Amino acid sequence: KSALRVGGRVMVRYRAFTFVLTFLLYTSFHLSRKPISIVKVTTYSLHSIQPIILKINHLHALCASTDKENYKQLLGAMDLSFLFVYAVGMYLSGIIGERLPIRLYLTMGMLTSGLFTCLFGLGYAFNVHSLSFYIFVQIANGLVQTTGWPSVVTCIGNWFGKGRRGLIMGLWNSHTSVGNILGSLIAGYYVSWNWGLSFVVPGIIIAVMGIICFLFLIEREFTYALLLLFLFFVIDLKGWSCRPTYKPSAISFRGALCIPGVVEFSFCLLFAKLVSYTFLFWLPLYITKAAQLDSKEAGDLSTLFDVGGIVGGILAGVVSDKLGKRATTCAVMLLLAAPTLYGFSMISQFGQGPTIGMLLVCGGLVNGPYALITTAVSADLGTHKSLKGNARALSTVTAIIDGTGSVGAAIGPLLAGLLSAQSWDQVFYMLMAADFLALLLLLRLVLKELRSNKSRPGAAVE
């Protein structure tokens, strides 16, 4: 009994350690994605002044490659190059991730992502004026960053059961917003005098975190083996025998699609992530126009959207745990998000004070469903009862859901670049329509949950 108590304490410590480590690992992923939206604001400002200044300004390298009247569309294409490759690569990443050690797979992805993020920033130091160079780097970075999400969700899903998964993953998923906030602050600090460092510093951070991942990340199966060895050799448990366990095969792509709820939540996330990533890439630029702020102030103010996102993600997890209705929780937040977006577009015209309040509310309602689907819902579906205990489906299911969502993440910023050339009102109409479509896609699961007497998470997908 004393040995079991010791083993239990060891497991609790490993679980807490894995929670914190995976949180920091994916924080660094989002930290490295955010600088482009901050640098974009200063590029916008430069196109509003005399062309002669463009030749001597600190953003000469990037501005020279976008020194055209359609620069918004060109910047949108740069966003698309990253996000489209990320979406397509995500489907493959989940399948590959099921067949490789998580620690090695994630480490390689983080090291190469750090390399390409730094390479983008070095365009400033080496005076690179070619838009094709920046697009190539974005494409390469988008591909290697697909290693991140399936890996960390699989790892955290292996360590935590279904009991309070919504709360735990709601807290854990705040790494997305924390990464965005830190990325905004780092990029905002450097952008006014050396925009290259806005990328180099985050690139170094994610590479260092990749090394930490290699040294310290522990997968659950490996931990169990260490724990058994510890109990056997140190405490000398008698009468215990270790039998070889059956290792189930990885699930196929088609098999993952057949899990009830995967298709509905995947397409719902497509539209939810479209809204979230449009804010991620274009919010600072919109704030400079609506609130008449400079690039650093706009970048700092935009972090409030992510602060609201942290609260929204945690709230969605707690409510869905309490009610046992994941789809219904998402649907209610989506229903409230659409009119809130319209309110934000109106109120943001009246100064910084009202803008702050609406940013917090919008962040919570937009990121709440997005956070819940990509974490707790993905983990529920990846351990669905139809899999008969085969936990090796988790990475593939996570990749399918997030990959489909990433298609929306690619489309949203591109459409924002096109529509904002006409008016920002058109952008907000698109975002509201996307929220309503996401809501419609969940109606079948919502009705199933409401008919069900079960009060536990995942009732709609059983």
C-alpha positions as CSV (number, residue, x, y, z in Angstrom):
1,K,0.0,0.0,0.0
2,S,2.8,2.4,0.8
3,A,4.3,1.6,-2.6
4,L,1.0,2.4,-4.3
5,R,0.8,5.7,-2.4
6,V,4.3,6.6,-3.5
7,G,3.5,5.6,-7.1
8,G,0.3,7.7,-6.9
9,R,2.3,10.8,-5.8
10,V,4.8,10.3,-8.6
11,M,2.0,10.1,-11.1
12,V,0.4,13.3,-9.8
13,R,3.7,15.1,-10.1
14,Y,4.3,13.8,-13.6
15,R,0.7,14.9,-14.6
16,A,1.2,18.4,-13.3
17,F,4.6,18.6,-14.9
18,T,3.2,17.5,-18.3
19,F,0.4,20.1,-18.0
20,V,2.8,22.9,-17.4
21,L,5.4,21.8,-20.0
22,T,2.9,21.2,-22.9
23,F,1.3,24.6,-22.0
24,L,4.6,26.3,-22.4
25,L,5.5,24.4,-25.6
26,Y,2.3,25.4,-27.4
27,T,2.5,29.0,-26.0
28,S,5.8,29.3,-28.0
29,F,4.0,28.1,-31.2
30,H,1.5,30.9,-31.0
31,L,4.1,33.4,-29.8
32,S,5.9,32.9,-33.1
33,R,2.8,33.3,-35.2
34,K,1.7,36.7,-33.8
35,P,4.4,39.1,-35.0
36,I,3.2,39.2,-38.6
37,S,0.0,40.9,-37.6
38,I,1.9,43.6,-35.6
39,V,4.4,44.3,-38.4
40,K,1.5,44.4,-40.8
41,V,0.1,47.5,-38.9
42,T,3.3,49.4,-39.4
43,T,3.4,48.4,-43.1
44,Y,-0.1,49.8,-43.4
45,S,1.0,53.1,-41.7
46,L,3.9,53.4,-44.2
47,H,1.6,53.2,-47.1
48,S,-0.4,56.1,-45.8
49,I,2.6,58.5,-46.0
50,Q,4.8,59.9,-48.7
51,P,6.6,57.3,-50.9
52,I,10.0,58.9,-50.3
53,I,9.9,57.9,-46.7
54,L,9.3,54.3,-47.7
55,K,12.9,54.1,-48.9
56,I,14.5,55.1,-45.6
57,N,12.0,53.7,-43.1
58,H,12.8,50.8,-40.8
59,L,10.4,48.6,-42.7
60,H,12.1,49.1,-46.0
61,A,12.6,45.4,-46.8
62,L,9.0,44.3,-46.2
63,C,7.4,47.5,-47.5
64,A,9.4,47.4,-50.8
65,S,7.9,44.0,-51.5
66,T,4.4,45.3,-50.8
67,D,4.8,48.8,-52.2
68,K,1.7,48.6,-54.4
69,E,-1.9,49.9,-54.2
70,N,-3.1,46.3,-53.5
71,Y,-0.8,45.8,-50.6
72,K,-3.7,44.6,-48.4
73,Q,-4.3,41.7,-50.8
74,L,-0.6,41.0,-50.9
75,L,-0.4,40.8,-47.1
76,G,-3.5,38.6,-47.2
77,A,-1.7,36.3,-49.6
78,M,1.2,36.1,-47.2
79,D,-1.2,35.0,-44.4
80,L,-2.9,32.5,-46.8
81,S,0.5,30.9,-47.7
82,F,1.0,30.0,-44.0
83,L,-2.5,29.0,-43.1
84,F,-3.3,27.0,-46.3
85,V,-0.2,24.9,-46.0
86,Y,-0.9,24.5,-42.2
87,A,-4.4,23.3,-42.9
88,V,-3.4,20.7,-45.6
89,G,-0.4,19.6,-43.6
90,M,-2.4,19.1,-40.4
91,Y,-4.3,16.1,-42.0
92,L,-0.9,14.4,-42.7
93,S,0.6,15.4,-39.4
94,G,-2.0,13.6,-37.3
95,I,-1.5,10.3,-39.2
96,I,2.3,10.7,-39.0
97,G,2.1,11.6,-35.3
98,E,0.3,8.4,-34.5
99,R,3.3,6.4,-35.8
100,L,6.2,8.4,-34.3
101,P,7.4,9.1,-30.8
102,I,5.6,12.4,-29.7
103,R,8.8,13.8,-28.1
104,L,11.0,13.5,-31.2
105,Y,8.2,14.5,-33.6
106,L,7.4,17.7,-31.6
107,T,11.1,18.5,-31.1
108,M,11.9,18.5,-34.8
109,G,8.8,20.6,-35.5
110,M,9.8,23.2,-33.0
111,L,13.4,23.4,-34.0
112,T,12.6,23.9,-37.7
113,S,9.8,26.3,-36.9
114,G,12.3,28.4,-34.9
115,L,14.6,28.3,-37.9
116,F,12.0,29.6,-40.4
117,T,10.6,32.2,-38.0
118,C,14.1,33.6,-37.6
119,L,14.7,33.4,-41.3
120,F,11.7,35.7,-41.9
121,G,13.1,38.3,-39.5
122,L,16.6,38.0,-41.2
123,G,15.0,39.4,-44.3
124,Y,15.3,42.8,-42.6
125,A,19.0,42.3,-41.7
126,F,19.9,41.2,-45.3
127,N,17.7,43.8,-47.0
128,V,15.5,41.2,-48.8
129,H,12.9,42.9,-51.0
130,S,11.4,39.8,-52.6
131,L,7.8,39.0,-51.6
132,S,8.3,35.4,-52.9
133,F,11.0,34.9,-50.2
134,Y,8.6,35.8,-47.4
135,I,5.9,33.6,-48.9
136,F,8.3,30.7,-49.2
137,V,9.3,31.1,-45.5
138,Q,5.7,31.3,-44.5
139,I,4.8,28.1,-46.4
140,A,7.7,26.2,-44.9
141,N,6.9,27.5,-41.4
142,G,3.2,26.6,-41.8
143,L,4.1,23.0,-42.7
144,V,6.5,22.4,-39.7
145,Q,4.1,24.0,-37.3
146,T,1.5,21.3,-37.9
147,T,3.6,19.0,-35.7
148,G,2.5,21.0,-32.6
149,W,-1.2,20.6,-32.0
150,P,-1.8,16.9,-32.5
151,S,1.3,16.1,-30.4
152,V,0.4,18.3,-27.4
153,V,-3.3,17.3,-27.4
154,T,-2.4,13.6,-27.6
155,C,0.0,14.0,-24.7
156,I,-2.4,16.0,-22.5
157,G,-5.2,13.6,-23.4
158,N,-3.2,10.6,-22.4
159,W,-2.6,12.1,-18.9
160,F,-6.0,13.4,-18.0
161,G,-9.3,11.4,-18.0
162,K,-12.8,12.6,-19.0
163,G,-14.0,13.6,-15.5
164,R,-13.1,17.3,-15.5
165,R,-11.6,17.4,-18.9
166,G,-13.5,20.6,-19.9
167,L,-12.1,22.6,-17.0
168,I,-8.6,21.2,-17.2
169,M,-8.4,21.7,-21.0
170,G,-10.0,25.1,-20.7
171,L,-7.3,26.2,-18.4
172,W,-4.6,24.5,-20.5
173,N,-5.9,25.9,-23.8
174,S,-5.3,29.5,-22.5
175,H,-1.7,28.9,-23.9
176,T,-3.2,30.1,-27.3
177,S,-4.1,33.5,-25.9
178,V,-1.0,33.7,-23.7
179,G,1.1,33.1,-26.7
180,N,-0.7,35.7,-28.7
181,I,-0.3,38.2,-25.9
182,L,3.4,37.6,-25.5
183,G,3.9,37.6,-29.3
184,S,2.1,41.0,-29.5
185,L,4.2,42.5,-26.7
186,I,7.5,41.2,-28.1
187,A,6.7,42.3,-31.7
188,G,5.4,45.6,-30.5
189,Y,8.6,46.3,-28.6
190,Y,10.8,45.9,-31.6
191,V,8.6,46.9,-34.5
192,S,9.2,50.6,-34.3
193,W,13.0,50.3,-34.8
194,N,13.9,46.8,-36.0
195,W,11.0,44.7,-37.2
196,G,13.3,41.8,-37.9
197,L,13.8,41.2,-34.2
198,S,10.0,40.9,-33.9
199,F,10.5,37.5,-35.6
200,V,14.0,36.5,-34.6
201,V,13.3,36.7,-30.8
202,P,10.2,34.5,-31.0
203,G,12.1,32.1,-33.3
204,I,14.8,31.7,-30.8
205,I,12.2,31.1,-28.0
206,I,10.4,28.3,-29.9
207,A,13.7,26.7,-30.8
208,V,14.9,26.7,-27.1
209,M,11.5,25.3,-26.1
210,G,12.1,22.5,-28.7
211,I,15.3,21.5,-26.9
212,I,13.4,21.5,-23.5
213,C,10.8,19.3,-25.1
214,F,13.4,16.8,-26.2
215,L,15.0,16.7,-22.8
216,F,11.9,16.6,-20.5
217,L,8.7,15.7,-22.3
218,I,7.3,12.4,-21.0
219,E,4.7,10.3,-22.8
220,R,2.3,8.4,-20.6
221,E,3.3,4.9,-21.7
222,F,7.0,5.6,-21.0
223,T,6.1,7.1,-17.6
224,Y,4.2,3.9,-16.6
225,A,7.2,1.8,-17.6
226,L,9.5,4.0,-15.4
227,L,7.0,3.9,-12.6
228,L,6.8,0.1,-12.7
229,L,10.6,-0.2,-12.7
230,F,10.7,2.2,-9.7
231,L,8.2,0.2,-7.8
232,F,9.9,-3.1,-8.6
233,F,13.5,-2.4,-8.1
234,V,13.4,0.3,-5.3
235,I,10.4,-0.8,-3.2
236,D,10.7,-4.4,-4.2
237,L,7.0,-5.3,-4.6
238,K,6.6,-9.0,-4.3
239,G,4.1,-11.0,-6.2
240,W,3.7,-8.5,-9.0
241,S,4.4,-9.6,-12.5
242,C,4.8,-7.6,-15.6
243,R,3.0,-9.0,-18.6
244,P,3.4,-7.7,-22.1
245,T,0.5,-5.5,-23.1
246,Y,-1.3,-5.4,-26.4
247,K,-0.5,-2.3,-28.4
248,P,-3.4,-1.3,-30.7
249,S,-2.8,-0.2,-34.2
250,A,-3.2,3.4,-35.3
251,I,-6.6,4.2,-36.7
252,S,-7.1,5.0,-40.4
253,F,-8.2,8.4,-41.7
254,R,-11.5,7.0,-42.9
255,G,-12.0,5.3,-39.6
256,A,-11.6,8.5,-37.7
257,L,-14.1,10.3,-39.9
258,C,-16.7,7.6,-39.0
259,I,-16.6,8.4,-35.3
260,P,-19.9,10.1,-34.5
261,G,-19.6,13.9,-34.2
262,V,-16.2,14.3,-35.9
263,V,-17.6,15.7,-39.2
264,E,-20.0,18.1,-37.5
265,F,-17.5,19.5,-35.1
266,S,-14.8,19.7,-37.8
267,F,-16.9,21.9,-40.1
268,C,-18.2,23.9,-37.1
269,L,-14.6,24.6,-36.2
270,L,-13.9,25.7,-39.8
271,F,-16.2,28.7,-39.4
272,A,-15.3,29.3,-35.7
273,K,-11.6,29.4,-36.5
274,L,-12.2,31.6,-39.5
275,V,-13.5,34.3,-37.1
276,S,-10.8,33.7,-34.5
277,Y,-7.9,33.9,-37.0
278,T,-9.3,36.9,-38.8
279,F,-9.0,38.7,-35.5
280,L,-5.6,37.2,-34.9
281,F,-4.2,38.6,-38.2
282,W,-6.2,41.7,-38.8
283,L,-7.3,43.1,-35.4
284,P,-4.3,45.4,-34.8
285,L,-4.7,46.9,-38.2
286,Y,-8.4,47.5,-37.7
287,I,-7.7,49.2,-34.3
288,T,-5.3,51.6,-35.9
289,K,-8.1,52.7,-38.2
290,A,-11.0,52.7,-35.8
291,A,-9.2,54.1,-32.7
292,Q,-6.5,56.1,-34.4
293,L,-3.6,54.5,-32.6
294,D,0.0,53.8,-33.6
295,S,1.2,50.2,-34.2
296,K,2.6,49.6,-30.7
297,E,-0.6,50.9,-29.0
298,A,-2.8,48.9,-31.4
299,G,-0.8,45.7,-30.7
300,D,-1.0,46.2,-27.0
301,L,-4.7,46.9,-27.1
302,S,-5.4,43.8,-29.3
303,T,-4.1,41.6,-26.5
304,L,-7.3,42.2,-24.6
305,F,-9.1,40.1,-27.2
306,D,-6.9,37.2,-26.1
307,V,-7.4,38.0,-22.4
308,G,-11.2,37.6,-23.1
309,G,-10.4,34.4,-24.9
310,I,-8.7,32.9,-21.9
311,V,-11.8,33.6,-19.8
312,G,-14.1,32.3,-22.5
313,G,-12.2,29.1,-22.9
314,I,-12.2,28.3,-19.2
315,L,-15.9,29.3,-18.9
316,A,-16.8,27.0,-21.8
317,G,-15.0,24.1,-20.3
318,V,-16.5,24.6,-16.8
319,V,-20.1,24.9,-18.2
320,S,-19.8,22.0,-20.5
321,D,-18.4,19.8,-17.7
322,K,-21.3,20.9,-15.4
323,L,-24.0,20.4,-18.0
324,G,-22.4,17.5,-19.8
325,K,-23.3,19.2,-23.1
326,R,-20.4,20.2,-25.2
327,A,-22.3,21.0,-28.4
328,T,-25.0,23.1,-26.6
329,T,-22.3,25.1,-24.8
330,C,-20.6,25.9,-28.1
331,A,-23.9,26.8,-29.8
332,V,-25.0,29.3,-27.1
333,M,-21.7,31.1,-27.3
334,L,-21.8,31.2,-31.1
335,L,-25.4,32.6,-31.0
336,L,-24.2,35.4,-28.7
337,A,-21.0,36.0,-30.6
338,A,-22.6,37.2,-33.9
339,P,-24.5,40.2,-32.5
340,T,-21.6,41.0,-30.3
341,L,-19.3,41.3,-33.3
342,Y,-21.7,43.8,-34.9
343,G,-21.7,45.7,-31.6
344,F,-17.9,45.8,-31.6
345,S,-17.8,47.2,-35.1
346,M,-20.2,50.0,-34.0
347,I,-18.8,50.8,-30.6
348,S,-15.1,50.7,-31.5
349,Q,-15.7,54.0,-33.4
350,F,-16.4,55.8,-30.1
351,G,-12.9,55.7,-28.6
352,Q,-10.6,53.5,-26.6
353,G,-12.8,52.9,-23.5
354,P,-15.7,51.2,-25.2
355,T,-13.3,49.3,-27.4
356,I,-11.6,47.7,-24.4
357,G,-14.9,46.4,-23.1
358,M,-16.1,45.0,-26.4
359,L,-12.7,43.4,-27.1
360,L,-12.9,41.4,-23.8
361,V,-16.5,40.2,-24.5
362,C,-15.8,39.4,-28.2
363,G,-12.6,37.5,-27.2
364,G,-14.6,35.3,-24.8
365,L,-17.5,34.5,-27.1
366,V,-15.3,33.9,-30.2
367,N,-12.6,31.9,-28.6
368,G,-14.8,29.9,-26.2
369,P,-16.2,27.5,-28.8
370,Y,-12.9,27.3,-30.6
371,A,-11.1,26.4,-27.5
372,L,-13.6,23.8,-26.4
373,I,-13.8,22.0,-29.8
374,T,-10.0,21.9,-30.3
375,T,-9.3,20.5,-26.8
376,A,-12.1,18.7,-24.7
377,V,-14.3,17.8,-27.7
378,S,-11.3,16.5,-29.7
379,A,-10.1,14.4,-26.7
380,D,-13.6,13.1,-26.1
381,L,-14.0,12.0,-29.8
382,G,-10.4,10.6,-29.8
383,T,-11.3,8.3,-26.9
384,H,-14.8,7.5,-28.2
385,K,-16.4,4.2,-26.9
386,S,-16.6,2.9,-30.5
387,L,-12.8,2.7,-30.5
388,K,-12.9,0.1,-27.7
389,G,-10.1,1.7,-25.7
390,N,-7.7,2.4,-28.6
391,A,-6.2,5.7,-27.6
392,R,-4.0,5.8,-30.6
393,A,-6.8,7.5,-32.5
394,L,-6.5,10.7,-30.5
395,S,-3.8,12.3,-32.7
396,T,-5.6,11.6,-36.0
397,V,-9.0,12.8,-34.7
398,T,-7.3,16.0,-33.3
399,A,-5.6,16.6,-36.7
400,I,-8.8,16.1,-38.7
401,I,-10.7,18.6,-36.5
402,D,-8.0,21.2,-36.3
403,G,-7.0,20.7,-39.9
404,T,-10.5,21.4,-41.1
405,G,-10.7,24.4,-38.8
406,S,-7.4,25.6,-40.3
407,V,-9.0,25.7,-43.7
408,G,-11.3,28.4,-42.2
409,A,-8.3,30.0,-40.6
410,A,-6.7,30.3,-44.1
411,I,-9.8,31.6,-45.8
412,G,-10.8,34.2,-43.1
413,P,-7.7,36.5,-43.2
414,L,-7.6,36.3,-47.1
415,L,-11.2,37.4,-47.3
416,A,-10.6,40.1,-44.7
417,G,-7.8,41.5,-46.9
418,L,-10.1,41.6,-49.9
419,L,-13.2,42.9,-48.2
420,S,-11.4,45.5,-46.1
421,A,-10.3,47.2,-49.3
422,Q,-14.0,48.1,-49.8
423,S,-15.0,48.7,-46.1
424,W,-14.5,47.1,-42.7
425,D,-18.2,46.7,-42.4
426,Q,-18.0,44.0,-45.1
427,V,-15.4,42.1,-42.9
428,F,-17.7,42.1,-39.9
429,Y,-20.7,40.9,-42.0
430,M,-18.5,38.0,-43.1
431,L,-17.6,37.2,-39.5
432,M,-21.2,37.2,-38.4
433,A,-22.2,34.9,-41.2
434,A,-19.5,32.5,-40.3
435,D,-20.7,32.3,-36.7
436,F,-24.2,31.6,-37.8
437,L,-23.0,28.8,-40.1
438,A,-21.0,27.3,-37.3
439,L,-24.1,27.3,-35.2
440,L,-26.2,25.6,-37.9
441,L,-23.7,22.8,-38.2
442,L,-24.1,21.9,-34.5
443,L,-27.9,21.8,-34.5
444,R,-28.2,18.1,-34.9
445,L,-25.8,17.4,-32.0
446,V,-27.5,20.1,-29.9
447,L,-30.9,18.4,-30.4
448,K,-29.4,15.1,-29.5
449,E,-27.9,16.5,-26.3
450,L,-31.2,18.1,-25.3
451,R,-33.1,14.9,-25.9
452,S,-30.6,12.9,-23.9
453,N,-31.1,12.4,-20.1
454,K,-27.3,11.9,-19.7
455,S,-25.5,14.6,-17.9
456,R,-22.0,13.8,-18.8
457,P,-19.6,15.3,-21.5
458,G,-19.8,13.6,-24.9
459,A,-23.5,12.5,-24.7
460,A,-24.1,13.9,-28.2
461,V,-21.4,11.8,-29.8
462,E,-22.1,8.5,-28.2
